[in-house]
Amino acid sequence: MIDVSITHRLPPARGAGGKGFKIDVSFATEDRTLVLFGHSGSGKTLTLQAIAGLMRPREGRIVINGATLLDTATGIDIPARDRGIGYVFQDYALFPHLSVRKNVEFGLGAGHRASVAGNGKTSMADGAGGKRRVDELLELFEIDHVAHNLPGNISGGQRQRTALARALATNPRVLLLDEPFSALDPLLRVRMRKEFTRLFAHFDIPAIIITHDPDDVDAFADTLVLYEDGRIRHRLNFRELRAEGKPALGLLMALMG
Ligand SMILES: Nc1ncnc2c1ncn2[C@@H]1O[C@H](COP(=O)(O)OP(=O)(O)OP(=O)(O)O)[C@@H](O)[C@H]1O
């Protein structure tokens, strides 16, 4: 269950005119994959940052699978490192000086901190268990043969798999993916979408995905939230629309005008 409600106002950037930016969004779903869709600058990344604890909204409540990560009304604000979030940034944000293996291992350390903070999941950071877990992830993501390479010496798809493996190593409550396929060429995008579908089913973790690409929406959205200028303009239940044989994507395109 993902339940998010945030309100915040950002002042205009220094030297820039205008009113700044106001975000006021609220959505909840029991679905596994929620897609945030909308024009550039509509507030999608700010939403992920607030969920991850990287931005503190003025008012808000964020509950993931029963765990309250933020509730400004009651003063709850779990620190980012203890939220149990697997965040894959648009540019993957891999550590360039660490091997693929060490990047994934880093995730294990974060997972350990989250489990110490009491997210109810088993810790897997230590000793032989940790090494086994890293081996499993490297194999599952088909990056075991490049485990000792630096991120600068692997392909775009391998970089993306490394970032996802690192995020999943934390044993997260939820995955946050910011335009996960935008850095890939079109052919690789098609392949990685198929791989992600397989991996999502394997891990069975709720995911919130930001995208500008209707093909991502088609591949992943159970629920779709359409952002416009810091607000939610529409919410579509893609799972139901698909089940009813309705042209969900056509409906979305019509709504986008
Ligand atoms: N730290 C900040 N200070 C001031 N304004 C900011 C800051 N971060 C984001 N903004 C503004 O907030 C608005 C929403 O930004 P956000 O990054 O959430 O958009 P987005 O929907 O993710 O866009 P994109 O699809 O291009 O990534 C934008 O107008 C942006 O300029």
The ligand as an SDF file (V2000), in Angstrom:
LIG
                    3D

 31 33  0  0  0  0  0  0  0  0999 V2000
   15.8460   22.7350   -5.1970 N   0  0  0  0  0  0  0  0  0  0  0  0
   14.9650   23.4310   -5.9000 C   0  0  0  0  0  0  0  0  0  0  0  0
   14.8220   24.7810   -5.6970 N   0  0  0  0  0  0  0  0  0  0  0  0
   13.9160   25.4840   -6.3970 C   0  0  0  0  0  0  0  0  0  0  0  0
   13.0930   24.9450   -7.3360 N   0  0  0  0  0  0  0  0  0  0  0  0
   13.2070   23.6340   -7.5690 C   0  0  0  0  0  0  0  0  0  0  0  0
   14.1420   22.7950   -6.8760 C   0  0  0  0  0  0  0  0  0  0  0  0
   13.9990   21.5150   -7.3180 N   0  0  0  0  0  0  0  0  0  0  0  0
   13.0320   21.5630   -8.2510 C   0  0  0  0  0  0  0  0  0  0  0  0
   12.5550   22.8100   -8.4070 N   0  0  0  0  0  0  0  0  0  0  0  0
   11.4790   23.2340   -9.2880 C   0  0  0  0  0  0  0  0  0  0  0  0
   10.3430   22.4640   -8.9510 O   0  0  0  0  0  0  0  0  0  0  0  0
    9.6020   22.1280  -10.1240 C   0  0  0  0  0  0  0  0  0  0  0  0
    9.3750   20.6350  -10.1740 C   0  0  0  0  0  0  0  0  0  0  0  0
   10.6040   19.9740  -10.3540 O   0  0  0  0  0  0  0  0  0  0  0  0
   10.7090   18.3990  -10.5250 P   0  0  0  0  0  0  0  0  0  0  0  0
   12.1730   18.0800  -10.6290 O   0  0  0  0  0  0  0  0  0  0  0  0
    9.9420   17.7210   -9.4770 O   0  0  0  0  0  0  0  0  0  0  0  0
    9.9940   18.1870  -11.9510 O   0  0  0  0  0  0  0  0  0  0  0  0
    9.7680   16.8550  -12.7760 P   0  0  0  0  0  0  0  0  0  0  0  0
    8.3090   16.7180  -13.0050 O   0  0  0  0  0  0  0  0  0  0  0  0
   10.4760   15.7190  -12.1310 O   0  0  0  0  0  0  0  0  0  0  0  0
   10.5070   17.2450  -14.1430 O   0  0  0  0  0  0  0  0  0  0  0  0
   11.3690   16.3490  -15.1500 P   0  0  0  0  0  0  0  0  0  0  0  0
   10.3760   15.4440  -15.7970 O   0  0  0  0  0  0  0  0  0  0  0  0
   11.9480   17.3560  -16.0890 O   0  0  0  0  0  0  0  0  0  0  0  0
   12.4270   15.6390  -14.3520 O   0  0  0  0  0  0  0  0  0  0  0  0
   10.3950   22.6720  -11.2990 C   0  0  0  0  0  0  0  0  0  0  0  0
    9.7980   23.8990  -11.6810 O   0  0  0  0  0  0  0  0  0  0  0  0
   11.7690   22.8890  -10.7410 C   0  0  0  0  0  0  0  0  0  0  0  0
   12.4170   23.9540  -11.3980 O   0  0  0  0  0  0  0  0  0  0  0  0
  1  2  1  0
  2  3  1  0
  2  7  2  0
  3  4  2  0
  4  5  1  0
  5  6  2  0
  6  7  1  0
  6 10  1  0
  7  8  1  0
  8  9  2  0
  9 10  1  0
 10 11  1  0
 11 12  1  0
 11 30  1  0
 12 13  1  0
 13 14  1  0
 13 28  1  0
 14 15  1  0
 15 16  1  0
 16 17  2  0
 16 18  1  0
 16 19  1  0
 19 20  1  0
 20 21  2  0
 20 22  1  0
 20 23  1  0
 23 24  1  0
 24 25  2  0
 24 26  1  0
 24 27  1  0
 28 29  1  0
 28 30  1  0
 30 31  1  0
M  END
$$$$
